[in-house]
Amino acid sequence: MRVDKWLWHARFFKTRSLAARMVGEGGVRVNGARIEKSSHAVGPGDTLTFSQGRQVRVVEVAALGTRRGPAEEAQALFVDHSPAPVPRAGPRPTGRERRRLDADRQPSLEPPGGRD
């Protein structure tokens, strides 16, 4: 099966053209080799590596789908070997803390010594 069609069947991309664009830009690796043609064939046992948002996905093709069905059917097409996401260093800043950080990053428009 074509790699773009399989990525679409497995619901990694919303449309087949988005999957084909990602492959065409060289953003997909099959068994460690970068591919640039969406017509590249994949089958059970192949490992695909690609980025999806901020996450790197590593999936093994478990089966070939016959249609783009519901999510349960799509999840049966692959085994996910993706690394766990890196946890944040600390809690998210509050709105007040974020505004204070942004103000500290902005160059000061006041003359040295402050206002009188």
C-alpha positions in Angstrom: 0.0 0.0 0.0 1.1 3.6 -0.7 2.6 5.3 2.4 0.4 8.4 2.1 -2.7 6.2 1.9 -1.7 4.2 4.9 -1.0 7.3 7.0 -4.4 8.6 6.0 -6.1 5.2 6.8 -4.4 5.1 10.2 -5.7 8.6 10.9 -2.3 10.3 11.4 -3.3 13.0 8.9 -6.7 14.5 8.3 -6.5 14.4 4.5 -4.5 12.2 2.1 -3.1 15.3 0.5 -1.6 16.4 3.8 0.0 13.0 4.2 1.4 13.2 0.6 2.8 16.7 1.3 4.5 15.5 4.5 6.1 12.6 2.5 7.0 14.9 -0.4 8.8 17.3 1.9 11.0 14.5 3.2 9.3 14.4 6.6 8.7 10.6 6.7 11.3 7.8 7.2 10.6 4.2 6.4 12.9 1.8 8.2 15.3 4.7 8.9 15.5 5.8 5.2 14.1 9.2 4.2 11.5 8.9 1.4 10.2 11.7 -0.8 7.7 9.8 -3.0 4.2 9.3 -1.6 3.9 6.2 -3.8 6.5 4.3 -1.7 5.1 1.0 -0.7 4.8 0.0 3.0 3.7 -3.3 4.5 3.4 -5.1 7.8 6.6 -4.9 9.8 7.8 -1.6 8.4 8.7 1.2 10.8 7.6 4.8 10.0 9.1 7.8 11.7 7.6 11.3 11.3 6.8 14.4 13.2 3.2 15.2 14.2 2.9 18.6 15.8 5.7 18.9 18.5 5.9 15.1 18.9 8.0 12.6 17.0 6.0 9.5 16.1 7.6 6.1 15.6 5.0 3.5 14.5 5.2 0.0 13.2 2.8 -1.0 10.5 0.8 -3.9 11.9 -1.8 -4.3 9.1 -3.0 -2.6 5.9 -6.4 -1.1 6.0 -9.1 -1.3 3.3 -10.8 1.9 4.3 -10.5 4.9 6.5 -12.8 3.7 9.2 -13.4 4.6 12.8 -10.6 5.3 15.3 -10.8 1.8 16.8 -10.2 0.3 13.4 -7.4 2.7 12.6 -5.6 2.0 15.9 -5.5 -1.7 14.9 -3.3 -0.8 11.9 -0.2 0.2 13.9 1.9 -0.4 17.1 3.1 2.9 18.6 6.8 3.0 19.7 6.9 6.8 20.1 9.1 8.1 22.9 7.3 9.5 25.9 6.8 13.3 25.8 9.3 15.3 27.8 7.6 16.6 31.0 7.6 20.4 31.7 10.3 21.6 34.0 7.7 23.2 36.3 4.1 24.3 36.4 2.7 26.6 33.7 3.0 30.3 34.6 -0.1 32.2 35.5 -1.3 35.1 33.4 0.2 37.6 35.9 3.6 35.8 35.9 3.6 35.6 32.0 2.9 39.4 31.8 5.7 40.0 34.2 8.1 37.8 32.2 7.1 39.6 29.0 7.7 43.0 30.5 11.1 41.9 31.7 12.0 40.8 28.1 10.8 44.1 26.5 13.5 46.9 26.2 12.7 49.7 28.5 11.4 52.9 26.9 12.1 55.0 29.9 15.4 56.9 30.3 17.9 55.5 32.8 17.1 56.5 36.3 13.3 56.3 35.8 10.7 59.0 35.6 10.5 62.2 37.8 
